Amino acid sequence: MAQSTVRDYYSVLGVSRAATDKEIRAAYRKLARKYHPDLNPGDKAAEARFKELQAAYDVLSDPEKRKKYDQFGPNWEQAERARAGFEGAGFGPQGASDLHFDFGSGADFSDILENLFGSRGGFGGPRTSTRTRPHTRAGEDIEHQVTITLEEAYFGTSRILEVPSLNGSPARRIEVRIPPGVKTGSRVRLAGEGGAGLGGGPKGDLYLVVTVAPHGAYERKDDDLYIDVNLPLSTAVLGGEVQVPTIKGRVALRIPAETQNGQLFRLAGKGMPRASGTGFGDLFARMRISIPTKLSARERELFEELRKIRGE
């Protein structure tokens, strides 16, 4: 039999054979947007690539087609037609004939078709002991939502989770570590902690989808933090020092004279740890000038004098 020139559909989409339906769909959408003929007018190569993507997605997005493709590769349609022909003639496992055929020790109908049309991968190569039988499948990935505080996102934290089983066995309790620097929407992957595989297939993965709860004092923008600091009017006018709270404790900040309301001061490295492990963001202290209240008679006289001096 001539060797097939059709590219492996998993390679076409750039995903592994254990990819979930969600990962396959996401990969197809990303590549389809890139190679769509409307975005590449007159580009024959892009048009051919788009058709190849459509063919791959049509098969891998359909559970039954994907199962057959995993067994027979690009020749799965020919294998199915051959199966139908054999069974129609009474030779298949569900045929009406009473004839008995012995294909050898341990061989079954799928083995015969795989010899004819190629093993998993589908390019006519020899069968090996590593091929995945149609009843062997990787376990499902599991997503678990978890909410943490800003302080927990700063220092890192852990959670005890009950991971549901997808094959009927009891749920598992595991302790998971959430690293410093995560943001809302971060996905923490725990390899092999998802659903059990079928027929000895590998387990899926567990993904923690993180939400960082809003904080009463800090506003977070990526790895930077912002905080409002009350600044006495006299300090804003004459200059001085204020205490700025950081997640690890208070630090002194020198304020120059004539500081304006809303002015930002940057405290380098006092923000959130970067998830990459390479340093910290910054903390920005936003000055909020406090207007004095309950003035004494003497204080009022002084403000009146100031207003006259400044001609306001």
Protein Blocks (a to p, Z undefined) as FASTA:
>chain_A
ZZdfbdcfklmnopafkbcfklmmmmmmmmmmmmgmklmghiaklmmmmmmmmmmmmmmm
pmklmmmmmmnommlmmmmmmmmmmmmnopamkbcbfbdcdebehiafklmmmmmnopeh
jlopacdfkbccfkbccdddddddddddfklmmnopadddddddfehpacddddddddeh
iaehiacddehiaccdeehiacddddddddddddfkbccehjbccddddddfklmmnopa
dddddfkbccdddddehiaehiacddehiaccdfklnajddddddddddddehiafklmm
mmmmmmmmnoZZ
